[in-house]
Amino acid sequence: MNWTDIIIALIAATGGFFGSAMSNNKQLAIVQTKLDTLKEELTRQGQRIDQHNHLNERLTAVEITLKERERHETAGAHS
């Protein structure tokens, strides 16, 4: 084995290493972008759930108020 073969092997190994590293960086960037998108969607979904829960709380309060009014009206009609 002579120096030319060793240098060519080192150049090939270095190229393979950097090519692999660049490919991994691109894949990491893609995964990070997808993860950020999922986080944003999860945040929006959480906000929708909070709005829905708040609406349910308000509807429950309205139902209780209506039942109390009906009881007072019914009690007043029987007096």
QUIHULIN-V257424 format. One record per helix or strand. SS is the DSSP state (H for helix, E for strand). FROM is the first residue (numbers start at 1). TO is the last residue. If there is no record, write none. Layout:
ss: (SS	SS)
from: (FROM	FROM)
to: (TO	TO)
//
This chain:
ss: (H)
from: (3)
to: (78)
//
